[in-house]
Amino acid sequence: MLTCEFPERDFEEERTIALSKYKIDSEKVKYLCQRTFNAALFGVNHPYGQVALESLIF
């Protein structure tokens, strides 16, 4: 494990899958409610209250 390789093609495939899941989940009511609940419960300045943005992830 000292020298790991991540072929670009495999990495891009996984990135595309993760992005698709993120887009689908971000439209679901359950996901939207969880985001709002966490922000209200923990506050927007707490890590649990913050939301990952698509532009920052991918």
N, CA, C and O atoms as a printed pandas DataFrame, in Angstrom:
     atom_number atom_name residue_name chain_id  residue_number  x_coord  y_coord  z_coord
0              1         N          MET        A               1    0.809   -1.199    0.000
1              2        CA          MET        A               1    0.000    0.000    0.000
2              3         C          MET        A               1    0.850    1.259    0.000
3              4         O          MET        A               1    0.301    2.359    0.081
4              5         N          LEU        A               2    2.124    1.144   -0.085
5              6        CA          LEU        A               2    2.956    2.336   -0.112
6              7         C          LEU        A               2    2.885    3.058   -1.444
7              8         O          LEU        A               2    3.064    4.275   -1.506
8              9         N          THR        A               3    2.628    2.322   -2.498
9             10        CA          THR        A               3    2.512    2.946   -3.811
10            11         C          THR        A               3    1.175    2.555   -4.425
11            12         O          THR        A               3    1.032    1.474   -4.995
12            13         N          CYS        A               4    0.210    3.437   -4.304
13            14        CA          CYS        A               4   -1.122    3.185   -4.855
14            15         C          CYS        A               4   -1.254    3.889   -6.194
15            16         O          CYS        A               4   -0.730    4.983   -6.404
16            17         N          GLU        A               5   -1.958    3.236   -7.079
17            18        CA          GLU        A               5   -2.216    3.831   -8.382
18            19         C          GLU        A               5   -3.712    3.973   -8.583
19            20         O          GLU        A               5   -4.483    3.081   -8.228
20            21         N          PHE        A               6   -4.115    5.088   -9.149
21            22        CA          PHE        A               6   -5.494    5.338   -9.476
22            23         C          PHE        A               6   -5.568    5.693  -10.953
23            24         O          PHE        A               6   -5.382    6.850  -11.328
24            25         N          PRO        A               7   -5.837    4.705  -11.786
25            26        CA          PRO        A               7   -5.932    4.995  -13.224
26            27         C          PRO        A               7   -6.973    6.073  -13.490
27            28         O          PRO        A               7   -8.064    6.046  -12.921
28            29         N          GLU        A               8   -6.643    6.996  -14.333
29            30        CA          GLU        A               8   -7.510    8.136  -14.634
30            31         C          GLU        A               8   -8.897    7.691  -15.088
31            32         O          GLU        A               8   -9.902    8.268  -14.673
32            33         N          ARG        A               9   -8.953    6.687  -15.921
33            34        CA          ARG        A               9  -10.234    6.198  -16.448
34            35         C          ARG        A               9  -11.128    5.689  -15.316
35            36         O          ARG        A               9  -12.314    6.013  -15.268
36            37         N          ASP        A              10  -10.564    4.897  -14.409
37            38        CA          ASP        A              10  -11.335    4.361  -13.281
38            39         C          ASP        A              10  -11.781    5.477  -12.337
39            40         O          ASP        A              10  -12.905    5.470  -11.834
40            41         N          PHE        A              11  -10.889    6.429  -12.107
41            42        CA          PHE        A              11  -11.217    7.554  -11.239
42            43         C          PHE        A              11  -12.374    8.366  -11.820
43            44         O          PHE        A              11  -13.302    8.732  -11.098
44            45         N          GLU        A              12  -12.320    8.644  -13.106
45            46        CA          GLU        A              12  -13.377    9.421  -13.757
46            47         C          GLU        A              12  -14.709    8.673  -13.734
47            48         O          GLU        A              12  -15.765    9.287  -13.586
48            49         N          GLU        A              13  -14.660    7.362  -13.880
49            50        CA          GLU        A              13  -15.882    6.563  -13.835
50            51         C          GLU        A              13  -16.528    6.647  -12.447
51            52         O          GLU        A              13  -17.741    6.827  -12.335
52            53         N          GLU        A              14  -15.731    6.520  -11.413
53            54        CA          GLU        A              14  -16.247    6.611  -10.041
54            55         C          GLU        A              14  -16.753    8.015   -9.741
55            56         O          GLU        A              14  -17.761    8.182   -9.055
56            57         N          ARG        A              15  -16.058    9.018  -10.251
57            58        CA          ARG        A              15  -16.470   10.400  -10.057
58            59         C          ARG        A              15  -17.815   10.666  -10.726
59            60         O          ARG        A              15  -18.662   11.358  -10.161
60            61         N          THR        A              16  -18.014   10.128  -11.910
61            62        CA          THR        A              16  -19.266   10.288  -12.635
62            63         C          THR        A              16  -20.414    9.612  -11.885
63            64         O          THR        A              16  -21.509   10.166  -11.791
64            65         N          ILE        A              17  -20.164    8.431  -11.358
65            66        CA          ILE        A              17  -21.183    7.711  -10.586
66            67         C          ILE        A              17  -21.552    8.501   -9.334
67            68         O          ILE        A              17  -22.732    8.661   -9.023
68            69         N          ALA        A              18  -20.548    8.991   -8.620
69            70        CA          ALA        A              18  -20.797    9.757   -7.397
70            71         C          ALA        A              18  -21.575   11.043   -7.700
71            72         O          ALA        A              18  -22.472   11.420   -6.945
72            73         N          LEU        A              19  -21.238   11.702   -8.783
73            74        CA          LEU        A              19  -21.933   12.930   -9.169
74            75         C          LEU        A              19  -23.394   12.639   -9.516
75            76         O          LEU        A              19  -24.284   13.407   -9.151
76            77         N          SER        A              20  -23.638   11.550  -10.210
77            78        CA          SER        A              20  -25.012   11.163  -10.553
78            79         C          SER        A              20  -25.826   10.886   -9.298
79            80         O          SER        A              20  -26.968   11.334   -9.189
80            81         N          LYS        A              21  -25.258   10.162   -8.360
81            82        CA          LYS        A              21  -25.954    9.875   -7.103
82            83         C          LYS        A              21  -26.243   11.156   -6.341
83            84         O          LYS        A              21  -27.326   11.316   -5.779
84            85         N          TYR        A              22  -25.277   12.072   -6.319
85            86        CA          TYR        A              22  -25.461   13.349   -5.624
86            87         C          TYR        A              22  -26.618   14.132   -6.244
87            88         O          TYR        A              22  -27.457   14.675   -5.526
88            89         N          LYS        A              23  -26.661   14.189   -7.563
89            90        CA          LYS        A              23  -27.722   14.937   -8.239
90            91         C          LYS        A              23  -29.091   14.328   -7.976
91            92         O          LYS        A              23  -30.063   15.050   -7.753
92            93         N          ILE        A              24  -29.170   13.004   -8.001
93            94        CA          ILE        A              24  -30.442   12.329   -7.738
94            95         C          ILE        A              24  -30.869   12.561   -6.294
95            96         O          ILE        A              24  -32.018   12.918   -6.038
96            97         N          ASP        A              25  -29.954   12.361   -5.352
97            98        CA          ASP        A              25  -30.281   12.531   -3.934
98            99         C          ASP        A              25  -30.681   13.964   -3.603
99           100         O          ASP        A              25  -31.559   14.186   -2.769
100          101         N          SER        A              26  -30.048   14.929   -4.248
101          102        CA          SER        A              26  -30.324   16.322   -3.913
102          103         C          SER        A              26  -31.731   16.757   -4.306
103          104         O          SER        A              26  -32.181   17.829   -3.902
104          105         N          GLU        A              27  -32.429   15.938   -5.088
105          106        CA          GLU        A              27  -33.803   16.255   -5.474
106          107         C          GLU        A              27  -34.835   15.520   -4.627
107          108         O          GLU        A              27  -36.032   15.785   -4.745
108          109         N          LYS        A              28  -34.391   14.610   -3.784
109          110        CA          LYS        A              28  -35.314   13.835   -2.967
110          111         C          LYS        A              28  -35.736   14.624   -1.729
111          112         O          LYS        A              28  -34.929   15.333   -1.129
112          113         N          VAL        A              29  -36.998   14.492   -1.359
113          114        CA          VAL        A              29  -37.541   15.212   -0.216
114          115         C          VAL        A              29  -36.801   14.828    1.065
115          116         O          VAL        A              29  -36.484   15.697    1.877
116          117         N          LYS        A              30  -36.528   13.554    1.252
117          118        CA          LYS        A              30  -35.835   13.093    2.455
118          119         C          LYS        A              30  -34.480   13.794    2.604
119          120         O          LYS        A              30  -34.120   14.227    3.699
120          121         N          TYR        A              31  -33.748   13.902    1.529
121          122        CA          TYR        A              31  -32.438   14.546    1.545
122          123         C          TYR        A              31  -32.561   16.033    1.862
123          124         O          TYR        A              31  -31.792   16.570    2.659
124          125         N          LEU        A              32  -33.519   16.684    1.241
125          126        CA          LEU        A              32  -33.724   18.116    1.477
126          127         C          LEU        A              32  -34.135   18.388    2.922
127          128         O          LEU        A              32  -33.681   19.356    3.531
128          129         N          CYS        A              33  -34.994   17.531    3.465
129          130        CA          CYS        A              33  -35.413   17.687    4.861
130          131         C          CYS        A              33  -34.244   17.470    5.813
131          132         O          CYS        A              33  -34.106   18.192    6.801
132          133         N          GLN        A              34  -33.414   16.495    5.527
133          134        CA          GLN        A              34  -32.255   16.219    6.377
134          135         C          GLN        A              34  -31.293   17.403    6.388
135          136         O          GLN        A              34  -30.764   17.766    7.438
136          137         N          ARG        A              35  -31.070   17.996    5.238
137          138        CA          ARG        A              35  -30.196   19.169    5.155
138          139         C          ARG        A              35  -30.742   20.320    5.982
139          140         O          ARG        A              35  -30.007   20.957    6.736
140          141         N          THR        A              36  -32.049   20.587    5.837
141          142        CA          THR        A              36  -32.685   21.673    6.572
142          143         C          THR        A              36  -32.677   21.403    8.068
143          144         O          THR        A              36  -32.404   22.302    8.863
144          145         N          PHE        A              37  -32.974   20.169    8.451
145          146        CA          PHE        A              37  -32.984   19.785    9.859
146          147         C          PHE        A              37  -31.600   19.957   10.482
147          148         O          PHE        A              37  -31.475   20.524   11.568
148          149         N          ASN        A              38  -30.563   19.472    9.803
149          150        CA          ASN        A              38  -29.203   19.583   10.338
150          151         C          ASN        A              38  -28.780   21.041   10.495
151          152         O          ASN        A              38  -28.148   21.401   11.489
152          153         N          ALA        A              39  -29.121   21.869    9.532
153          154        CA          ALA        A              39  -28.774   23.288    9.619
154          155         C          ALA        A              39  -29.499   23.951   10.790
155          156         O          ALA        A              39  -28.925   24.790   11.484
156          157         N          ALA        A              40  -30.754   23.576   11.008
157          158        CA          ALA        A              40  -31.520   24.158   12.107
158          159         C          ALA        A              40  -31.034   23.647   13.464
159          160         O          ALA        A              40  -30.969   24.406   14.431
160          161         N          LEU        A              41  -30.700   22.378   13.529
161          162        CA          LEU        A              41  -30.283   21.770   14.785
162          163         C          LEU        A              41  -28.879   22.199   15.202
163          164         O          LEU        A              41  -28.660   22.569   16.355
164          165         N          PHE        A              42  -27.941   22.152   14.282
165          166        CA          PHE        A              42  -26.538   22.420   14.606
166          167         C          PHE        A              42  -26.103   23.851   14.283
167          168         O          PHE        A              42  -25.115   24.337   14.834
168          169         N          GLY        A              43  -26.824   24.516   13.406
169          170        CA          GLY        A              43  -26.425   25.852   12.962
170          171         C          GLY        A              43  -25.578   25.740   11.707
171          172         O          GLY        A              43  -24.886   24.743   11.500
172          173         N          VAL        A              44  -25.635   26.751   10.888
173          174        CA          VAL        A              44  -24.933   26.698    9.604
174          175         C          VAL        A              44  -23.419   26.813    9.738
175          176         O          VAL        A              44  -22.694   26.510    8.790
176          177         N          ASN        A              45  -22.930   27.245   10.896
177          178        CA          ASN        A              45  -21.483   27.362   11.092
178          179         C          ASN        A              45  -20.849   26.078   11.615
179          180         O          ASN        A              45  -19.624   25.964   11.656
180          181         N          HIS        A              46  -21.666   25.121   12.012
181          182        CA          HIS        A              46  -21.164   23.833   12.500
182          183         C          HIS        A              46  -20.992   22.893   11.299
183          184         O          HIS        A              46  -21.796   22.941   10.368
184          185         N          PRO        A              47  -19.963   22.042   11.303
185          186        CA          PRO        A              47  -19.758   21.126   10.172
186          187         C          PRO        A              47  -20.978   20.256    9.846
187          188         O          PRO        A              47  -21.236   19.982    8.673
188          189         N          TYR        A              48  -21.731   19.819   10.861
189          190        CA          TYR        A              48  -22.915   18.997   10.603
190          191         C          TYR        A              48  -24.051   19.802    9.990
191          192         O          TYR        A              48  -24.952   19.228    9.379
192          193         N          GLY        A              49  -24.024   21.100   10.141
193          194        CA          GLY        A              49  -25.077   21.941    9.588
194          195         C          GLY        A              49  -24.770   22.459    8.203
195          196         O          GLY        A              49  -25.618   23.082    7.565
196          197         N          GLN        A              50  -23.573   22.207    7.737
197          198        CA          GLN        A              50  -23.170   22.692    6.419
198          199         C          GLN        A              50  -23.522   21.675    5.337
199          200         O          GLN        A              50  -23.590   20.472    5.590
200          201         N          VAL        A              51  -23.741   22.174    4.150
201          202        CA          VAL        A              51  -24.110   21.342    3.013
202          203         C          VAL        A              51  -22.992   21.374    1.988
203          204         O          VAL        A              51  -22.453   22.434    1.672
204          205         N          ALA        A              52  -22.652   20.209    1.476
205          206        CA          ALA        A              52  -21.648   20.133    0.419
206          207         C          ALA        A              52  -22.277   20.628   -0.881
207          208         O          ALA        A              52  -23.384   20.224   -1.239
208          209         N          LEU        A              53  -21.582   21.481   -1.562
209          210        CA          LEU        A              53  -22.070   22.000   -2.831
210          211         C          LEU        A              53  -21.434   21.222   -3.981
211          212         O          LEU        A              53  -20.266   20.840   -3.915
212          213         N          GLU        A              54  -22.201   20.997   -5.010
213          214        CA          GLU        A              54  -21.723   20.234   -6.157
214          215         C          GLU        A              54  -20.462   20.859   -6.752
215          216         O          GLU        A              54  -19.537   20.143   -7.138
216          217         N          SER        A              55  -20.423   22.161   -6.827
217          218        CA          SER        A              55  -19.274   22.838   -7.432
218          219         C          SER        A              55  -17.998   22.651   -6.618
219          220         O          SER        A              55  -16.898   22.688   -7.170
220          221         N          LEU        A              56  -18.137   22.453   -5.319
221          222        CA          LEU        A              56  -16.961   22.244   -4.462
222          223         C          LEU        A              56  -16.521   20.784   -4.413
223          224         O          LEU        A              56  -15.354   20.494   -4.148
224          225         N          ILE        A              57  -17.438   19.879   -4.663
225          226        CA          ILE        A              57  -17.115   18.460   -4.592
226          227         C          ILE        A              57  -16.491   17.985   -5.886
227          228         O          ILE        A              57  -15.483   17.278   -5.877
228          229         N          PHE        A              58  -17.089   18.372   -6.995
229          230        CA          PHE        A              58  -16.664   17.826   -8.270
230          231         C          PHE        A              58  -16.080   18.904   -9.086
231          232         O          PHE        A              58  -15.651   18.661  -10.214
